[in-house]
Amino acid sequence: MSTLEVNKITPSTGTSITLGDSGDTFTIPSGVTITNNGTQTGFGGNNTPHFSVGGTGQNISNASWTKLNASSVYFNVGSAYDSTTNYRFDVPSDGVYFFGGTVSFNGLGDNVSYGLRFYVDGSNVNRGRAYIQHAGTGDGEGYISSTILLDLNASQYVELYVFQADGTTNATTSGTVFTGFKLIGA
């Protein structure tokens, strides 16, 4: 093995330098610090796609699981959330994804059950769900939140379903959110 000791490498022509060839490995030993004061590309990731949408004012029928039709888009980087037709996240590439949901209601009666579930390809995944009994404090407000990590394949889709059993139809209120992103390196 040869050692090259220099303080600066400058290209002899052009503005770029290529280190090694395809298949080569560069090892950076423990204790070495890499400082970047320029523009970095091709390292790490950016959790794309990622989205956050809301679903205020959707009527949820009594005692039935209803898909949240969240159409208020806060952001939709990568355009994987369909906010106009299917109201779902269409998985663009294989990987592990994080999803979160919060659903809020106003005007709930006392002792009302409500919940949320994540569905993959139209089926309840039986994880990442929340289901509680609203004790009834007289204010009639309630919210529920849940999160889940899912190992998904491209072309699958994820939806958020909501349940409430107030004895009548009840509408979601502000604070209702469905969000998600792909984990870096997953």
C-alpha angles and dihedrals in degrees: 000000000000126000122219113199117190138138097218138017117205125179114250091215132014124003105282139071126205118212114204131326135280109297095025119128125214114202120206109198124228113276095031115126121211113205120196119193094159136060114302121206133174096025128110115339144254107238092252128196100047132155144175122193137169134217108198119168100017113146113234113199119230117272098355134105108245128188113243107241096204107183102157102097117204091174135339109184109185091019093248096135114082105214098170110046118010101016093219143112111255108206108233098188141012115272149091116300133192119217131183133184136187123183124187132190134189126203097034117161125229120291095013123162119219137162151153136231138188117234126199117200090347097309130106108247092208091226131086093033129134128202125174141167114238104224093204117241094183094258094090093215124128141160137184132196136191140170135201142182115219130187101217140179127223112273095031119115137212128211135179119229126198132204133191131167105194093134092254140046113290129189129228116244138206111302092053106129139166115193140165148158142186115256116243112255093007 
